[in-house]
Amino acid sequence: MLAPGVRIVRGPDWSWGNQDGGEGHVGTVCEIGKAGAVGSPDKTVVVQWDNGTRTNYRVGYLGKFDLRAIDNAQIGVKHPNIVCDGCDSQGIAGMRYKCSVCYDYDLCYMCYHGDKHDVTHSFKRFDSATSTGVDLPVRKNAKKTRT
């Protein structure tokens, strides 16, 4: 779910060198491409990187995904009836991470990426309160990137 305001990093098909300032640097989606548009066609977005660079990237265009969303709390996404079991925060803002192994165990973005639960457990990420969720692999031995 990409929308203006969503924070992003390099994705699986990144091939643009250090336009973003280097691996681990963060940017913000500014515009969503539209069918028929010349500068930003459908399945592209314009990103403003924190290093000052602003350009467009593929988010499904020609089957390529240059970006990965890391946080969507800035656009008002909230899971109002979910408590983060890592920090006891009521109403998770942004992405919700639900343990696929443990019963009723949820984490907010900071706790999930801070390894506040067993990194050998797989999780499901919910981008909004109404999304069906995306299965995530275990985090054990995952490469950490500083942002």
N, C-alpha and C positions, 0 to 999 in steps of 0.2 A: 504494500500500500504506500505508494509514493505520492506526496502532495507537497506543495510549497511549505517550507518550514522543517521538513524532515531532515535530520542529520544523517550523513552518509560517509562511507569510506570506499576504497577500491573494492571492486567485485571480482568475480571469477574470470571475466574476459578482459580485464584491464590491459591495455596496450598503448598507453599514452605517456610513457616515461614518468617524469616527475612534475607533470602539470599541476598535480595536487599538492606539491611541496614534499613529496616522498611518502613511502609506505607508512601507514598509521595516521596520516594527516586527515583532518575532517573538513567537510564542507556542508553547505545547506542547499537543498533544492529550492530554486527560485521560480521556475516556470515549468509547466508540463507541455510537451509538444502536442500539436494538433494535426489531424489529417489535412493534407493540402498545404501546410505551412512550409515555406522554403528553408528558413533558418533552423527551425525546430519541428521536424516532422513527427508524426505519430510514433509512439514508442521510444521517444527521446525526452530528456529533461535538461534544463539549464541549471548548472551548479555554480554557486559562488563559494570558492574554496577559502578557508581561513587565511591562506597566504596571499589573497587578493586576486588570483586568477578566476576568470568567469568564462565558462564555455559549456557546450552541450555534450551529452553522453547518451549511449544506447541503453535502454531498459526494455529489451525485447526486440529492438530494431535489428533486422536480419538475423534474428535468433541469438543475439549477443547481449550480455548483461555486464556493463562496465562498473556498476555500483552495487553496494550492499547497504541497506538501511541499518543504522545502529541505534537510533533513538527517535521516537515520534511523540514524546511527551509535549514538545513545544507546540504541537498543533491541537492540543486538547484531548488526546486519547487518554481514557481513564477506564479502569476496571473497578467500579465503585464498591462492589460487594466482596472483593478479594483482599485478603490480608497477606502481606509478604511475610513468609515464615523465617526469613533471614534477619529482617530489621523491625518486624512488627508494624510496619507502615500500613495503615488502613486505606484501602482504595488505591491500588497500584496505578501510578501515572505512567503512560508510555507502554512499552512492550511488557507482556506478562509471560513468565516462563513456568510451566507446570511440569513437575517431575513425572515421568512415565513409569517409574518403579514404585514410588511411595504413594500412599493414599493421601489425597488432599494436601499436597505440598506445593506451594507456589513461591516464586521469587520475583522481585522487581529487577530492572535492568542492572542496577549497581550490585546487587547481591549475587545475581547469576554470574556476571562477569568478574566478580570478586571471589568466585569459587566458595560461596557460603554454604554449599551443599555438596554431597558426594559427587566428585567429578567422574566417577565410573558409571553414573546413572545417565540415561538419555532423558531429554526433555522435549516438550512441545512448546513452540513459541506462538503466542497469540498477539497479533498486531492491533487488534481492536476487541472490544467486548463482544462483538458479534461474529468474529472470524472463527473458522473451523480449526485453525492451528496448523503449524508446519512442524513436522518431526525434525528434531536436531540430533546430530550424533553426540556421543559422549565427549566430554571435554578433556579427559585424561590424555596427556601427551600432546594437547593442542598447542599450536604456536601462539604465544602471546605477543600482541602488538601494542606499543604505547601510543596513546592518542593525546 
